[in-house]
Amino acid sequence: MKLVIRPVTRYAAKPWRMRLLLVAIGLLCSAPAGADDDLWPDLKEALFPGQTIVSGASFMHLTAPERAYDAAVVPVQIDFDAARMDGVKVRSLTLIVDKNPVPVAAVFHYPTDNLDPSVGTRVRVNEYTNVHAVAEATDGRLFEIAVFVKAAGGCSAPANKAPGEAEAHRGEMRLKRLAEEGRDGPLEILIRHPNFTGMQMDQLTRNYIPADYLETIDIRSGGKLVLSVEGNISLSENPAIQFRLPTGERGGIEVGVKDSNGRSYQAAWPIPPAS
């Protein structure tokens, strides 16, 4: 089997986003791809050409269901153990669903003083695949970790609502604190957006729904950047982003979102109290 990497033109809206929208997959073979096909060596070279990536298993932990209940909404969590990071400061984190039509699901960017880059989100999974997370340190080193997920059909799965119905709540956002860890525990931003992939069919018209997805999510506290996310069609419908504030941060939360059709949405809240 040969993996052909080519630029994505169908979804690329801006040149500066080419790192996120770098690859689409064409499999040139006499038989369909199987569950054992390893696309990672070619993907790694396409996304991080000429760079060495080492295991981050000593301080990174990637959690996803072994068999997903819903391939269109697969929760993924990347946690970092600060006590084992040995001075590593993370500048960005790339989440890759190896066998998705557009493998890079999201790129998370952090401010230089971030101490806990742990994040979570929900992705689409198109077929049985490895899911990789690659952390880039401020000194340029790259660390990876992966899990295997059994799921199929997430990129073409019908939307929960028809395009017209989705419009009614598009751009609405909600902030919640994930309980258990008190005031400094993780927060989650929930964003109402259909995040259409371009591969889904309108069940009424039988026409394909044009791609319409979140491009950027910027999260700030007191005006200071906490997390910036580059999104893609591999994020689920109504995306969710889990993150942590710097310890002791008591400012409010401001979120700005832009999608692939040029729409912008903003929301702001005080930090919710611990449950």
Disulfide bonds with the S-S distance in Angstrom:
none
